[in-house]
Amino acid sequence: MSIQPVAAENIISSPPPLEAPLQQSVLHHLYATMLRARMLGQRLRSATRTGEAIVAGALQNAEESDVIVSATATPILEALRGADLSTLASSKNDLRFENKKVVTVDGEVFAGVAAGIAAASLRRQSDSVVLAFAPGKLTRGAAFGKAARFIADNRLPLVLLADWTDARRSSRNHDGRELSHWPFPTIAVDGRDVIAVYRVTKEAISAARRGHGPTLVDCVNFLAPGGRGRDTRDPLAAYRGYLERHNAWSDLWQAELLTRLREEIGTAGRTRSNERSRQP
């Protein structure tokens, strides 16, 4: 049996776009939130920041009734949660909103305060969940350990998000051995991958809302084997590549988004977000 030649017009020169696993509206909202966080960081230079992929992925799953707790004062998180930028008050060493949207706690006691808020919600039989953001180092030590036992014993509706993305790889072991001693589920996730954070926090928040108790989401650096030092991946640029591969990217959409955010945030001129439109 002879093999017939394939017509040139039937040869596929490149693979088709991958099918997006999420609705395009969700994919775009995640990108918009990350870009908004970055532009806010450029305007509020002295503000403390949490990883863009972490806040975008987690807040995408939060309801209006959920309570946000932060172990550091972060006007960026306030703005992302819906605080009015026009109410931003600033001084040399302080940035704050008049209409607070985030419960800010000083340092190591953040888990205890978050636990108290979650316990009150449980007593009210509310279905709201507490999301607590903190630098990873604050999940070490006696204060967090004591709060963790209380949180676990009472099956509190609480999701703790520990940001290790600024840490060197050697400072956090994410192969499961270091995480197993906490008395509630602990999940290590790539803190620079917004889709990964979104999926993990969606499950954690849903479990807490159904009465299944707390989860610690450990947002770490997943470097390639042999990688050393700090993770230099740009989460926003990486996510743009993801959108392009899944046929969910438009230069026109991004340009309109940039224009809208510049008007909202007051960022003049060209953003330094490394998310410039590519030339054809």
N, C-alpha and C positions, 0 to 999 in steps of 0.2 A: 504493500500500500504506500503510495507516494504521499509526501507531506506537501501540502499546498503552502506557498509563501503567504505571509500576512501582509495585507495592504499597509502602506506607510501611515495612512490616516487613522488606522486602528491601533497603532502602537502608542501606548501611554508613556510619555517622556518623563513624567513625575507622578509620584503617588497622590491620590486624592486627599483632600483635607480630612483630618480625623474628625470623628463625630464628637461634639462637645458633650460631656457627661452631665452638665447642668444647663438650666435655661439661660439663654443669652442675657436676659435681664439681670440675673444673679451674677453672671460673669462680669458684666459691665459695672454693676454696682460695687463689686469687690475692687475692681481697678480704680473706679472713681474715688472710693474711700481711701485707698492707698495713696493716690495722687494728692488728694486733699490733705491727708496727714503730712505728706512731704512738703507741700507748699505752705502749710501752717507752720511747720518747723523752720522754713526759711524766713518767714515773717517774725516768728517768736523765737529768736535765736537762743535766748537764755532758757527756754522751756525744756523741762525733762521730757524725754521721749521714750515710748515703748515701740517695739518693732512694728513697722507698718503692716506687714503681713499678719501679725498677731492680732492687732486691734481690728483690722478689717475683717479677718476671718471669724473672729469671735463675735463682734458686734452685729454681723450679718444675721446671726442666729438669735440675738437678744430681742425680747419683746419690750414694749414701752414700760410695762409694769416691773420689769426686772431692775435690780439695783446694781450699780457699778461702783466698785470700791477700788481705790488705787493707793498703793503704798508710797507713792511720790506725788507731789503736786504737779499736775499735767494739764495745762489749758488746752493742749491739742486733743486729749481724750474728752475734755469738756465740750469742745466744739464739735467733735465727731458724734457726741451723744445728743447734740441738739441745742447747746447753749448759744445764745445770740452773740455774734461777734461784736456787735455795736455796744454791748455792755462790758467789754473787756477793759479792765482797769489795770494799769501798769505803773510800776515804779522801778527804781534801779535794780532791785533784787526780788521783785515780786510780780507775778502775772496771775490775774484771777478774774473770774466772771461774777457778776452780781447775781445772776440766776443759776445757781449751782446745779449741775446735773450728775456730779460724781462725788461720792463720799471719799474724801482724802484723809488718809491715816498716816501718821508719822512712823515710818520704818518698821521695826520688828513686830510691833503689836498689830499689824494689819490683819493677820489671820484671825486673831481673837476678836477684833471688831467686826470683821466680815462674818464670823461665826455667830456673834450676837444678833446681827441683822437677820441672818438666815434663820436663827432660832425663833425670832419674833415672827417672821413670815410663816414658819411652820405652825406656831401657836394660833395664828389667825386663820389657819387652813387656806392660806393663799397659794396660788400656783406660781407665784413669782420666784425667780431664781436669782441668787447673788453671784455676780462675776467679779472676781478679785484679781487685779493685775499687780504684779510685783517683780522687781529684779530677782533673778534666780537665787542670788546669795542669801536672800531673806527667808528662803525655805530651809536654811540650815540653822541649827541652834535650838536652845531649850524652849524659847518662846513659841516657835512654830510647832515643835514637837508636842507641847502641851495642848495647843489649840487643835492640832491634828487629831489627837485622841478624843477630844470633846466633839469635834466635827463628825468623826466616824461613829462614836458611841450613839449619837443622836440622829444619824442619817440625815444630816442637814442638806437642804437644797442649795448646794454651793459648788461652783466650779472655780478652781484656783488656776491661774495662768502665770507660770514662772518663766520670765524672759532671760534666757541664757545666750542670746544671739551675739552679744558683745564679748562673750567670754572666749578664751582660747579653747581649742578642742580638748586639751589635756585637763581642763578644769572641771569637766563634767563627763561622767561615764553614762552613756545612754544605751548600754547593751542589756539593761534589765536588772543587773545585780545591785546597783546602787539604789534603784528605785523601789525595790520590793519590800523595804522595811516599813513603808508608810501603811497605816491601817485602812486605807481606801484605795480604789483603783488609781494607778498612775500610768499615764500614757506619754511616751516620748514622741515628739513630732518635730519635723523640720520647721523651725521658726521663721525661715525665709521663704517658705512655700505656702502661699495664701490658700490654695485649694486644700492642701493637707490640713492646715489649721481649721479651715471651714468645716471639713468633714469630721474631724475629731471633736471639735466643740459642739457641732450639731448633735452628735450622739451623746456627749456628756451633759449638755443642757437638757436634752430630751429626757435622759435618764433621771436627772435631778427633778425635773418637773413632774415626772410620774411617781416620785416618791422613792426612787432607788438610791438616793444618797449622793455623796460628793465625789468629785474626780479632781485629781491634780493633773494638769496638762503641762508637761515639761517641754518648753519650746527651746530646742537645742540646735546646734550646728551639725548638719549631716554632711561632713566633708568627704570627698572622694578618698579611697584608700591611699595612704601616703601623703595626704594633705597635712600641712603644718601651719602653725600660727593661727591668725584670725581668718574667718570666713569673709571673703571680699565680694561675694555675689551681691548684685543689686536686685533685691526682690521685685522691684517694680519693672525693671528691664526684663527679668526672667519671666515675669507674668505676661508681659506684652508678647514675648515669643510664644508663650503657651496659647494666647488668644489667636495669634496669627496661624499657628499650626492647626487650630480647631475652627478656622474660618469664622472667627468671632471678632475680628479686628477691622476697623475702618479709620483711615487717616482723617476723614471728614468728621467722624464722630469724636475723635480725640481732639481735633482743633476746636470744635464747638464746646467740648468739655473744658478745655484749657481757658477759653474765653470766659465761660461762666464762672469758673473758679477764681480767675483773676479779678473779676468784678466783685465777687463775694468776699474774697480774702484781702483784696487790695494789693496784690502782687503786681508791681509794675515791670514792664519789659519782659525779657526772655527768662523763663524759669530755668534753674540749674538742676532740674530733676533728671537729666539724661534721657528724657522722654520726648525728644524732638522728632518732628515728622521726618521720615526718611525720604530722600530724594529718589525718584524713579530711575 
